[in-house]
């Protein structure tokens, strides 16, 4: 299973989410909105996204860090 993490710079929960995925041995692709990825693309996927990170596991949108923690707990 592969994860996708939409993130932004200087985001502590983005870092925590990436570390959690690493610790669980889950590969992830980071889509940082400051590095070539557009917030508009994220909002097309999750129109009500207000926070970062936004995380997918496979095809499933999990939500943010706390939802990821609950899912992988």
N, C-alpha and C positions, 0 to 999 in steps of 0.2 A: 504494500500500500504506500502511496506517495501523498505527501501533504503539500498544500500551497499556503504560504503565509504572506498576506498583504501587510506591508509594514510602512513605517515612516521613520525618519532619523530621530535619534534621542528619545526613543519610546521604550521605557523600561519593560512594559508588558510584552512588547514584540520580542525583546531579548529573552525574557523568561519563557515565552512560548517556544522559541527556537531551541533553547537549552533543554526544555522538557522533551521536545521531539527527538533531539539528539540522544538524550539519556534513554529514551525508549527505543532507540535504534530505528527511528522512522525517518526516511529520506524526505527532504522538503525542498521546494523551490520557493525562494523569496522574491516577492514582487514589491520592491520599494518604490513608493510614489515619488521619491526624490531622484530616482535613478532610472528614468526612462519609462516608468509605468504611470499611467494616468488615473487620477482619482475617478474620472468619468467612467473608465472601464470597470472599476470596482463597483461604482454606483449602478451600472447596468446589471451587474450580477446581484447586488444587494442594495436595492434602492434606499433602504432605511439605515444603511451603515453610518454610524456617527462616531465610532471609536475604532482604534487600531489596537491590536492586529485584527484582521478578519481571516479566519482559518478554514480551510477545507481539508478533509481527510478523504482521499479518493474523490468521489463525486459529491460527497455530502458536505454541505456548509455547516460547520460546527458553531461558529460565532467567534467570540474572543478568547482571551487566555483562560478565564475561569471556567468557561464551558469546555475548553480543551482539557483542562486539569480534571474536571469531573468525568469526562468521557474516557480518559486514559487511566484515571485513578485506579 
